[in-house]
C-alpha cells in the first residue's frame, strides 16, 4: 500500500488531497510506474485522467460502472482486484480510506509519506499497528520553497 498521510492519519477531504508535495508525487510515480494500482472509484475519479504507464484497477459496488480506457479495469471487490494483478510482482493499493482498510490484510509493505501536521479531513488511513509492521527505512524532508510541510518517507514490512 502507498499513501501520504497527516500526523492524524488524514488522507483527504471532499475527494481531494490536503497538501501539495511535488517530491512525494515524484516518489509515487517512481514506485508505481509499470505496476497495477488498485483504488476505489472515488480515488479514480479524483484524477484528471488515468495515470500513464500503470494499469488502473478500480473497485466499486456499482455493477453498472464502466470505464472505456485501455489501462483501466473495473472490479466489484478487492479480492477480485488483487486477482487481476497476476503477473505483477509489486502491485500497489493507492486508496481511498475504505480500500486501505480492506487492503491491509493483503499488503506485505507500506510506503507511507507522513506529512508532519494534523489536517481537517473526512478520509483517514488506518493506524499502523507496529506489532504487525516493522519500520525498515525513513527519509526526512524539511519544508522548503516547493513544500509547505515537513514530511518523512516511511517504509514498513510485515513482520
C-alpha positions in Angstrom: 0.0 0.0 0.0 1.2 3.5 -0.7 -0.2 6.7 0.9 0.6 10.2 2.1 -1.0 10.8 5.5 -1.1 13.6 8.0 0.0 13.2 11.6 -3.6 12.4 12.5 -3.7 9.8 9.6 -5.7 12.3 7.4 -5.8 11.3 3.7 -8.1 13.9 2.2 -11.3 15.9 2.3 -14.0 16.2 -0.3 -12.2 13.7 -2.5 -9.1 15.9 -2.7 -5.6 16.0 -1.3 -4.8 18.3 1.7 -1.3 19.3 0.6 0.9 19.7 -2.5 4.2 17.9 -2.2 6.0 17.7 -5.6 8.7 15.3 -4.3 6.1 12.9 -2.9 4.4 12.9 -6.3 7.7 12.1 -8.0 8.3 9.2 -5.5 4.7 7.9 -6.1 5.4 8.0 -9.8 8.7 6.3 -9.5 7.4 3.5 -7.3 4.1 2.8 -9.1 5.1 3.2 -12.8 4.8 -0.1 -14.7 2.6 -1.6 -12.0 -1.0 -2.2 -11.2 -2.6 0.4 -9.0 -5.7 -0.6 -7.1 -8.1 2.1 -6.0 -11.7 2.8 -5.1 -14.0 4.6 -7.6 -13.8 8.0 -5.8 -10.0 7.9 -5.8 -10.0 7.1 -9.6 -12.5 9.9 -10.2 -10.2 12.4 -8.4 -7.7 12.0 -11.2 -8.0 14.4 -14.2 -7.2 11.3 -16.4 -5.7 7.8 -15.9 -2.0 7.9 -14.8 0.4 6.9 -17.5 2.2 3.6 -17.6 0.1 2.0 -14.9 -2.8 -0.5 -15.0 -5.7 1.1 -13.0 -7.9 -1.5 -11.2 -11.0 0.3 -9.9 -13.1 -1.2 -7.1 -16.8 -0.2 -7.0 -20.0 -1.7 -5.7 -21.8 -0.1 -8.7 -22.4 -3.0 -11.1 -23.1 -0.6 -13.9 -19.9 1.4 -13.5 -17.9 1.3 -16.7 -14.6 2.8 -17.9 -13.6 2.6 -21.6 -9.9 3.2 -21.2 -7.3 0.6 -22.2 -5.4 0.9 -18.9 -8.5 0.6 -16.6 -10.2 -2.5 -15.2 -13.4 -2.3 -13.2 -13.9 -4.8 -10.4 -16.5 -5.2 -7.7 -14.4 -6.5 -4.8 -10.9 -6.0 -3.5 -10.3 -9.7 -3.8 -11.1 -9.7 -7.5 -8.9 -6.6 -7.9 -6.0 -8.4 -6.4 -6.6 -11.4 -8.6 -6.3 -9.1 -11.6 -2.7 -8.2 -10.7 -1.4 -11.6 -11.6 2.0 -11.3 -13.2 2.8 -8.0 -11.4 5.3 -8.7 -8.6 4.6 -5.4 -7.0 1.1 -4.0 -7.3 0.0 -1.1 -5.2 -3.2 -0.3 -3.3 -3.4 3.5 -3.6 -6.7 4.4 -1.7 -9.0 5.6 -0.6 -9.7 5.1 3.1 -12.1 2.1 2.8 -9.8 0.4 0.3 -6.9 0.8 2.6 -8.8 -0.7 5.5 -9.8 -3.7 3.4 -6.3 -4.0 1.8 -4.1 -4.1 4.9 -4.6 -7.8 5.3 -3.3 -8.4 1.8 -0.3 -6.0 2.0 3.2 -7.0 2.7 4.7 -3.5 2.5 3.6 0.0 3.4 5.1 3.1 1.7 3.9 6.0 3.8 4.7 9.6 3.4 4.0 11.1 6.9 3.1 14.8 6.5 4.1 16.5 9.7 0.9 18.4 10.5 -2.6 17.4 11.5 -5.3 18.1 9.0 -9.1 18.6 8.9 -10.2 15.6 6.8 -13.1 13.3 6.0 -10.9 10.3 4.9 -8.3 8.6 7.0 -5.6 5.9 6.7 -5.8 3.0 9.2 -3.5 3.2 12.2 -0.2 1.4 11.5 0.0 -1.4 14.1 3.7 -1.8 14.9 3.0 -5.3 16.3 2.3 -6.3 12.6 4.5 -3.8 10.8 8.2 -3.2 11.1 9.7 0.1 10.1 12.7 -0.6 7.9 13.5 2.8 6.3 12.9 6.5 6.9 13.9 9.6 4.9 13.1 13.0 6.3 12.4 16.1 4.0 12.1 19.5 5.6 9.7 22.1 4.2 11.1 24.4 1.6 10.0 26.7 -1.2 8.2 23.9 -3.0 6.8 22.1 0.1 4.7 23.8 2.7 5.2 20.9 5.2 8.0 18.8 6.6 7.4 15.1 5.7 9.1 11.7 6.1 9.0 8.7 3.9 8.4 5.6 6.0 8.8 2.1 4.7 7.2 -0.8 6.7 7.3 -4.5 6.0 5.0 -7.1 7.6 6.8 -8.9 10.5 
